[in-house]
Amino acid sequence: MTTVAELIAYLQTLPPETTVDVLAEETAGYSSYSHWIDLELPDEYGCGKSMEFYDCVSLGKPFLRMGRG
């Protein structure tokens, strides 16, 4: 498991112009495939097309999901 602090520390080692892509899963009927899409940061409500932040007490702790499925 990676924490936000560890992720931030790692990202700070990369060149600032580095782009970030995440996997998106597409399904149709019985088939599915994955492809890379641009990472889009969440809006002010924590929702985005390729990243979402959840701060749900019932799940035990906050978590961030990247990708689309």
Secondary structure, 3 states (H helix, E strand, C coil): CCCHHHHHHHHCCCCCCCCCEEEEEEEECCEEEEEEEECCCCCCCCCCCCEEEECCHHHCCCEEEECEC
